[in-house]
């Protein structure tokens, strides 16, 4: 099945894994300084089908990801669940997801139906593509912006680059929480 009606999301359908510890994570450490770690990751994208919002028609993929830091195979350090959506009429790709730390994010961007690469973004305070956090994170590690680029390297290879802009309490510079990885489609 080619899932053509999913536009630029069609190639995502399936299960993806990094090949070893290829993921790179730049995040705040316990002292709120820079920590760089390697990780492995699994992503799944399952077709949901058509979603109707009155006149708007979306194609939806249910999305899940889990990531483990090198040396800790038992406990994922990061998880997300949500949906990737394609609005063909408006050429909009969306990723709407929650992280079990008390964050929900709704991102969006414009893409052609046959795009092999697309970028999605969200900003705190936006009424459309925005970020919402719990009280602690809002006060201590406020997510100001989020941008992710997905690229189909080939029919069995996916890469992404993600940058979350975080205002850490007591620091003047915005922290760039960067995550990137290359994943292979599992047959």
Backbone bond lengths (Angstrom), bond angles and torsions (degrees), N, CA, C in turn:
res aa  C-N    CA-C-N  psi(-1)  N-CA   C-N-CA  omega(-1)  CA-C   N-CA-C  phi
1 X - - - 1.450 - - 1.533 108.91 -
2 X 1.344 117.60 137.63 1.467 119.95 -176.05 1.530 113.82 -100.50
3 X 1.319 119.52 -12.56 1.469 123.80 176.37 1.529 112.54 53.88
4 X 1.330 117.15 36.42 1.465 122.42 -176.64 1.525 113.07 -54.48
5 X 1.346 117.44 -33.04 1.465 121.21 -178.82 1.531 112.60 -65.97
6 X 1.340 117.48 -10.32 1.465 122.15 177.88 1.531 112.42 -88.85
7 X 1.328 117.29 4.42 1.457 121.18 176.93 1.514 112.02 54.67
8 X 1.347 118.07 -132.00 1.460 120.57 -176.46 1.530 113.99 -69.14
9 X 1.327 117.44 -6.95 1.471 121.39 178.89 1.531 112.08 -89.26
10 X 1.327 118.12 -9.89 1.471 122.19 -172.59 1.520 112.44 -54.54
11 X 1.327 117.70 -43.86 1.464 119.77 -175.89 1.527 112.70 -69.29
12 X 1.333 118.11 -17.11 1.462 120.82 -178.70 1.531 113.15 -71.99
13 X 1.319 118.07 -24.97 1.463 121.32 -174.50 1.535 109.85 -53.15
14 X 1.337 114.99 125.13 1.456 120.52 178.56 1.515 112.58 129.73
15 X 1.322 114.15 -165.12 1.468 122.00 -178.60 1.529 108.82 -114.46
16 X 1.332 115.39 133.97 1.465 122.11 -175.93 1.527 109.29 -124.89
17 X 1.342 116.63 146.45 1.469 121.93 176.19 1.514 109.98 -142.29
18 X 1.334 114.30 145.42 1.459 117.78 170.17 1.525 107.44 -74.65
19 X 1.306 115.67 153.26 1.464 121.35 -179.77 1.524 108.14 -97.36
20 X 1.323 115.84 83.33 1.466 120.87 -175.40 1.519 110.75 89.56
21 X 1.313 115.44 -153.53 1.471 122.72 -173.07 1.531 110.26 -93.82
22 X 1.329 116.27 60.23 1.461 121.09 -176.03 1.522 112.94 -87.28
23 X 1.325 117.70 -17.69 1.455 120.63 -178.75 1.516 111.68 -71.61
24 X 1.328 115.52 144.87 1.461 121.64 176.65 1.521 108.41 -122.76
25 X 1.340 115.89 130.12 1.457 122.05 -176.59 1.522 109.47 -128.52
26 X 1.333 116.10 117.72 1.465 122.78 174.66 1.515 106.10 -107.19
27 X 1.342 116.28 110.34 1.461 120.98 -173.51 1.528 110.20 -140.38
28 X 1.343 117.69 165.79 1.464 119.72 174.79 1.536 110.14 -70.14
29 X 1.338 116.27 135.23 1.466 119.88 175.53 1.532 109.10 -85.83
30 X 1.326 117.00 -172.43 1.472 120.69 -177.42 1.523 113.07 -61.95
31 X 1.347 117.74 -25.65 1.469 122.00 178.32 1.532 111.64 -95.30
32 X 1.330 116.41 11.47 1.460 123.63 179.16 1.525 112.77 65.56
33 X 1.327 115.28 28.30 1.456 121.82 174.15 1.530 107.68 -107.17
34 X 1.323 117.45 -176.92 1.466 121.81 -176.44 1.523 111.11 -79.65
35 X 1.331 114.59 132.39 1.459 121.68 173.23 1.528 107.06 -129.12
36 X 1.330 116.61 129.92 1.455 121.95 176.98 1.516 108.65 -112.11
37 X 1.336 116.19 125.37 1.461 120.67 -179.85 1.521 109.82 -132.22
38 X 1.322 115.19 158.62 1.464 123.09 174.33 1.527 107.56 -101.91
39 X 1.319 116.46 150.42 1.456 119.76 179.82 1.518 111.21 -150.33
40 X 1.335 115.06 161.91 1.463 121.64 169.89 1.523 107.29 -112.08
41 X 1.337 116.77 159.72 1.457 120.02 -169.25 1.524 111.39 -149.95
42 X 1.332 114.65 150.47 1.460 122.74 171.60 1.522 108.14 -127.65
43 X 1.337 116.60 136.95 1.460 123.06 175.22 1.521 108.31 -130.10
44 X 1.333 116.78 141.51 1.460 120.80 171.99 1.521 109.50 -129.60
45 X 1.318 114.56 143.46 1.460 123.00 178.71 1.525 106.85 -131.98
46 X 1.330 117.05 113.17 1.461 121.63 -178.18 1.519 109.99 -115.26
47 X 1.338 117.87 130.16 1.464 120.99 179.21 1.528 112.10 -62.92
48 X 1.323 115.48 132.45 1.456 122.61 175.33 1.524 109.49 -101.77
49 X 1.324 116.20 -33.38 1.462 121.64 -178.10 1.511 111.24 105.94
50 X 1.327 114.79 -157.12 1.471 120.98 -176.45 1.522 111.37 -77.77
51 X 1.317 115.10 138.92 1.455 123.54 172.73 1.528 106.35 -121.81
52 X 1.323 117.27 124.61 1.458 121.12 -179.17 1.517 111.04 -105.12
53 X 1.332 116.02 127.42 1.462 124.45 170.45 1.527 106.46 -114.86
54 X 1.306 117.81 78.61 1.464 122.46 -174.20 1.525 109.26 53.70
55 X 1.336 119.30 -110.63 1.469 121.15 -178.44 1.529 112.67 -77.99
56 X 1.310 118.31 -18.80 1.459 121.30 -177.52 1.529 110.20 -84.68
57 X 1.338 115.38 134.68 1.455 121.42 176.65 1.523 108.78 -119.25
58 X 1.322 115.98 123.03 1.456 122.08 179.31 1.518 109.65 -115.80
59 X 1.313 116.18 149.31 1.460 122.26 169.15 1.526 105.70 -106.26
60 X 1.336 116.76 130.57 1.468 120.74 -171.99 1.522 112.16 -119.07
61 X 1.333 114.47 138.74 1.455 123.24 168.93 1.519 107.79 -116.17
62 X 1.329 117.36 127.44 1.462 120.39 171.51 1.519 107.14 -75.34
63 X 1.329 116.17 137.88 1.460 121.98 -170.84 1.512 110.39 -128.12
64 X 1.347 116.01 137.90 1.465 122.16 173.73 1.518 108.55 -142.96
65 X 1.330 116.10 142.24 1.454 120.39 172.28 1.518 109.88 -141.69
66 X 1.326 114.58 148.30 1.468 122.02 173.65 1.520 107.27 -140.04
67 X 1.342 115.64 144.37 1.464 120.98 -178.98 1.523 109.84 -137.16
68 X 1.338 115.09 142.00 1.458 122.39 -179.60 1.515 109.29 -123.10
69 X 1.335 116.53 133.96 1.460 120.89 175.64 1.517 109.78 -75.73
70 X 1.306 114.59 149.82 1.461 120.70 178.30 1.525 109.37 -57.90
71 X 1.333 116.59 128.24 1.456 121.64 -179.92 1.513 114.13 97.05
72 X 1.345 118.37 -8.36 1.468 120.75 179.15 1.527 109.23 -134.54
73 X 1.323 115.74 79.58 1.456 122.38 -177.40 1.522 113.77 -75.44
74 X 1.317 117.99 -18.00 1.461 120.80 -173.51 1.530 113.95 -85.41
75 X 1.311 117.17 -28.39 1.467 120.65 -172.11 1.524 111.32 -124.41
76 X 1.341 117.74 109.67 1.456 117.73 175.92 1.528 110.12 -61.96
77 X 1.324 116.75 135.80 1.463 120.22 177.48 1.526 110.90 -86.58
78 X 1.338 116.37 -13.89 1.463 119.20 -179.01 1.523 109.56 -148.18
79 X 1.351 114.96 139.48 1.454 122.40 175.64 1.527 108.59 -143.05
80 X 1.326 115.39 148.14 1.458 121.97 173.67 1.522 108.04 -142.11
81 X 1.323 116.08 147.79 1.459 122.15 169.78 1.520 107.70 -136.82
82 X 1.318 115.98 147.52 1.450 118.77 179.15 1.510 112.29 169.77
83 X 1.332 115.55 -150.14 1.460 122.33 -177.04 1.516 110.68 -138.81
84 X 1.315 115.44 144.58 1.451 122.79 164.41 1.519 105.61 -104.36
85 X 1.342 116.74 135.26 1.461 121.96 -174.78 1.523 110.03 -127.68
86 X 1.321 115.86 145.05 1.463 122.37 176.19 1.519 108.58 -123.08
87 X 1.323 116.54 121.85 1.457 124.53 175.08 1.525 106.45 -109.23
88 X 1.340 116.48 92.71 1.467 121.25 -174.76 1.526 112.03 -61.92
89 X 1.325 117.87 -40.19 1.467 121.05 -176.87 1.525 112.04 -61.68
90 X 1.325 117.44 -34.65 1.463 121.68 -178.65 1.521 113.61 -106.67
91 X 1.342 116.52 4.21 1.470 122.75 -179.49 1.524 111.42 52.82
92 X 1.327 115.63 43.65 1.463 121.35 -179.40 1.523 110.64 -111.75
93 X 1.335 115.43 130.16 1.458 123.06 170.27 1.516 105.95 -104.91
94 X 1.328 116.37 137.79 1.460 120.88 -179.94 1.520 110.20 -133.21
95 X 1.303 115.45 146.77 1.468 122.95 171.07 1.517 105.14 -128.26
96 X 1.307 116.13 117.96 1.460 120.92 178.47 1.523 106.65 -121.29
97 X 1.345 116.86 123.85 1.458 119.21 -171.73 1.519 111.99 -151.83
98 X 1.331 114.33 163.25 1.464 121.45 174.62 1.521 108.46 -125.73
99 X 1.320 113.67 149.65 1.463 122.72 176.81 1.523 106.24 -119.22
100 X 1.335 118.34 131.08 1.469 119.30 -175.26 1.526 113.62 -73.69
101 X 1.317 115.35 44.70 1.460 122.75 170.07 1.516 108.93 -120.47
102 X 1.338 115.77 2.75 1.458 120.33 -179.69 1.510 113.38 96.04
103 X 1.335 117.59 36.80 1.459 122.09 178.86 1.525 108.58 -129.49
104 X 1.335 116.24 135.95 1.462 121.40 169.59 1.529 107.56 -126.13
105 X 1.336 114.75 140.53 1.462 120.32 -174.11 1.523 108.59 -135.70
106 X 1.330 116.23 135.39 1.452 122.40 173.39 1.518 106.95 -122.63
107 X 1.336 116.46 111.42 1.464 121.29 -176.47 1.514 109.88 -110.67
108 X 1.309 116.08 162.48 1.452 119.80 175.92 1.505 112.25 -160.89
109 X 1.333 114.23 161.74 1.452 121.46 177.60 1.519 109.96 -168.44
110 X 1.309 115.79 166.07 1.454 122.44 -178.90 1.522 109.74 -96.08
111 X 1.342 116.19 140.10 1.462 120.97 177.90 1.519 109.27 -154.55
112 X 1.302 115.84 154.30 1.458 121.74 172.11 1.528 108.30 -80.52
113 X 1.311 116.78 157.87 1.468 121.41 -177.97 1.531 112.41 -60.60
114 X 1.331 117.33 -30.40 1.464 120.50 -178.02 1.529 113.44 -101.56
115 X 1.334 117.17 15.50 1.471 121.28 -178.02 1.527 111.57 -62.15
116 X 1.312 116.18 137.58 1.468 122.42 175.58 1.528 110.65 -97.97
117 X 1.331 115.52 -5.76 1.463 121.79 -178.90 1.524 107.91 -147.34
118 X 1.340 116.27 137.29 1.459 119.76 175.96 1.523 109.17 -149.47
119 X 1.327 115.02 153.70 1.458 122.33 -179.75 1.525 108.82 -121.40
120 X 1.341 115.20 135.66 1.461 122.91 179.16 1.523 108.08 -120.33
121 X 1.332 116.74 144.54 1.461 119.80 -177.76 1.527 110.72 -142.96
122 X 1.336 114.63 156.87 1.466 123.40 175.40 1.521 108.31 -147.23
123 X 1.328 115.58 151.82 1.466 121.37 176.57 1.515 109.19 -132.87
124 X 1.316 116.00 144.98 1.454 120.20 175.79 1.531 108.46 -62.16
125 X 1.318 116.60 137.48 1.456 121.36 178.41 1.511 115.20 89.98
126 X 1.340 117.91 -8.89 1.458 120.05 -179.95 1.524 110.46 -74.01
127 X 1.321 115.96 141.05 1.463 120.75 177.06 1.526 112.09 -79.67
128 X 1.328 118.17 -15.06 1.460 120.49 -177.98 1.523 110.96 -112.24
129 X 1.297 117.89 -73.21 1.457 120.96 179.94 1.521 107.49 -102.39
130 X 1.365 115.33 95.19 1.453 120.84 -171.24 1.513 114.77 -135.59
131 X 1.324 113.61 179.42 1.464 123.47 -176.82 1.523 108.06 -127.48
132 X 1.333 116.60 136.78 1.458 121.55 176.75 1.529 107.90 -132.06
133 X 1.340 117.11 130.82 1.465 122.14 -176.58 1.520 111.23 -126.87
134 X 1.337 115.58 164.38 1.457 119.97 174.82 1.531 109.88 -74.23
135 X 1.327 117.25 171.37 1.468 122.28 -174.26 1.532 111.91 -59.66
136 X 1.339 117.80 -47.61 1.463 120.66 -178.88 1.527 111.03 -58.06
137 X 1.332 117.29 -51.70 1.466 119.88 -178.33 1.513 111.52 -64.02
138 X 1.327 117.49 -37.42 1.453 120.70 178.75 1.527 111.77 -62.06
139 X 1.331 116.95 -35.65 1.465 121.05 -179.30 1.527 113.36 -85.38
140 X 1.314 118.14 -35.64 1.473 122.06 -172.55 1.533 114.46 -101.58
141 X 1.338 117.87 -37.10 1.462 123.50 -176.32 1.529 109.05 -139.94
142 X 1.308 117.13 65.29 1.467 122.04 -173.01 1.529 110.73 -70.21
143 X 1.331 116.32 119.18 1.467 121.10 175.25 1.526 108.27 -76.49
144 X 1.322 116.30 113.64 1.460 122.43 -177.24 1.530 112.15 -91.20
145 X 1.323 115.80 -31.26 1.455 120.68 -178.57 1.512 110.36 -161.00
146 X 1.308 115.36 161.17 1.459 122.04 -179.01 1.518 107.72 -147.35
147 X 1.324 116.50 134.40 1.458 120.87 175.70 1.515 108.56 -143.05
148 X 1.322 116.14 135.86 1.460 121.21 178.23 1.520 108.63 -137.20
149 X 1.327 115.88 138.79 1.456 122.36 175.09 1.515 108.47 -118.71
150 X 1.327 116.15 126.42 1.462 123.12 174.96 1.519 107.94 -106.78
151 X 1.331 115.54 139.90 1.457 119.62 177.95 1.521 110.49 -137.88
152 X 1.338 114.56 132.34 1.456 120.83 173.36 1.517 106.82 -84.26
153 X 1.324 116.53 104.35 1.463 121.21 -179.20 1.528 109.34 -71.22
154 X 1.329 116.48 -47.06 1.461 123.60 171.36 1.521 106.82 -154.68
155 X 1.319 118.84 -173.46 1.465 120.80 -173.21 1.524 113.56 -64.64
156 X 1.328 117.79 -16.56 1.469 121.06 -179.23 1.522 113.53 -124.10
157 X 1.344 117.44 13.16 1.460 120.72 -177.93 1.525 110.33 -134.73
158 X 1.330 115.02 131.52 1.464 123.68 -178.88 1.522 107.72 -126.57
159 X 1.320 116.55 136.66 1.467 119.63 172.69 1.524 108.46 -126.52
160 X 1.328 115.01 154.53 1.457 119.21 173.53 1.525 109.17 -145.52
161 X 1.330 114.17 155.09 1.461 122.78 177.18 1.520 106.16 -136.69
162 X 1.319 116.43 124.01 1.466 122.20 -172.89 1.531 109.06 -126.21
163 X 1.327 116.43 136.32 1.466 121.72 178.58 1.533 108.00 -133.73
164 X 1.343 115.50 113.48 1.462 121.10 175.29 1.521 107.61 -104.53
165 X 1.316 116.61 124.14 1.466 121.91 -179.79 1.522 107.98 -89.33
166 X 1.349 116.14 118.80 1.462 121.33 -174.54 1.521 110.23 -120.07
167 X 1.313 116.02 129.36 1.467 122.21 172.51 1.523 106.47 -93.44
168 X 1.340 116.05 106.11 1.454 121.57 -179.17 1.527 108.70 -89.47
169 X 1.320 116.12 129.05 1.461 121.59 -179.22 1.531 109.91 -54.29
170 X 1.342 115.50 132.12 1.453 121.43 178.08 1.518 114.52 87.19
171 X 1.333 118.22 -3.26 1.464 121.76 178.80 1.522 109.64 -116.13
172 X 1.323 116.62 142.04 1.464 120.18 -178.00 1.531 112.27 -85.55
173 X 1.327 117.74 -34.63 1.462 120.66 -178.06 1.525 110.79 -83.72
174 X 1.316 115.38 144.95 1.468 121.53 173.76 1.530 107.45 -72.63
175 X 1.329 116.05 133.80 1.460 122.41 178.88 1.529 109.10 -88.55
176 X 1.317 116.53 129.14 1.466 121.96 175.78 1.518 108.41 -94.26
177 X 1.333 115.34 102.65 1.468 121.45 176.36 1.529 105.96 -85.77
178 X 1.325 115.58 104.34 1.458 121.90 -173.32 1.523 109.84 -105.61
179 X 1.318 114.67 134.68 1.460 120.74 174.80 1.516 107.52 -135.84
180 X 1.326 116.08 135.60 1.467 119.56 177.49 1.518 109.26 -150.10
181 X 1.340 113.89 153.49 1.454 118.52 -179.43 1.522 109.78 -163.77
182 X 1.333 114.23 164.17 1.460 123.57 172.83 1.515 106.03 -123.74
183 X 1.335 116.36 128.67 1.463 121.39 -177.76 1.522 110.40 -124.22
184 X 1.331 114.68 151.09 1.465 121.76 178.21 1.528 109.14 -111.38
185 X 1.328 115.75 141.57 1.452 121.62 178.04 1.519 109.38 -71.69
186 X 1.333 116.12 133.78 1.464 122.55 179.03 1.521 108.75 -92.68
187 X 1.297 116.37 134.90 1.468 120.81 -178.06 1.510 110.76 -93.73
